[in-house]
């Protein structure tokens, strides 16, 4: 299984042949389509935030390891992202 790489996607081939190959690769992905009211119930964990944060951290580390990449290490001030404020302020 391949994982999304934002850098590689910028350099991705845009030929019809390359698009067809990517579509063929995606055809095996599992998925489900449904209306919002028809979605299955999800399990909600009633746990303290510290435990939930620990679970997310563990899953994140495992996902990076499965992808064969090292967890990025940079200061919080350099984390990529945008702040979107109501009313465009």
N, C-alpha and C positions, 0 to 999 in steps of 0.2 A: 504494500500500500504506500502511495506517495502522499506527502503532506504539502500543504500550501507554503510556498516560499515567496514572500512579497518581492524580494529582489529579482528572483528568477522570472516571476510573472511579468515584470517590466520588459524583460528581454525575450519573452516568449514569441515563438513564431506565429505569424498571423495568416499564413497561407491557408487555403481551403483544405489542403491535405493535413496540415497540422491541426486545424480545428476539428476535422473529422476524426483524427486519431484521439484527440482529447475527449470528444463526445463518446467514442467507443469505450474508452477507459472509464468514463463516468457511468456508463450503462450498467455496470455491475454494482454500483453503490446502492445500498438499501435506503429506503425512505418511505415516508407515508404522507399522504395528502388528505386533509380533512378540514372541515369548518371548525371554527373556534369552539362552538358549543358541543361539537362531536368528538373533541379530542379526549383521549383516555385520561383517567385520573392519574395524578402523579403523587408519589410519596413525599410528604413534607416531614422533615426531621425537626422535632421540637427539642433543639439542643442549644446550649449557650453559644454565643458568637465565637468565642475562642476555639471551641471544638469544631465549629463549621469552618472557620478560617484554616485550621489545621488540616481538615479534610481537603479543602480546595488546594492548599499548598502541596499536599501529598500527591493529589491527582495531577497537578501542574508539573511537578518534578518527574512523575512517571511518563507523562505525555511527551515532555522534552526528551527523555531518555529513549522512548520508543521511536521517536523521530530521528534518533541518531545525532542529536545536536546538544551542545552544552547550554545550560540555562544562561541567558544573557546576564551580564553583570555591569551595571552602570548606575550612577547616582540618580536618585529620585527626580531631581530637577531635569534630567536628560531623558526621562521616559517619554516615548512618542505619544502624542495625543492632542486633543483639542478640548477647550472648555466652551461649551455651548450654553449661553445664558438666555433665559426667557426674554423675548422682546429684542433680541440682538444686541444687548448691552455689552 
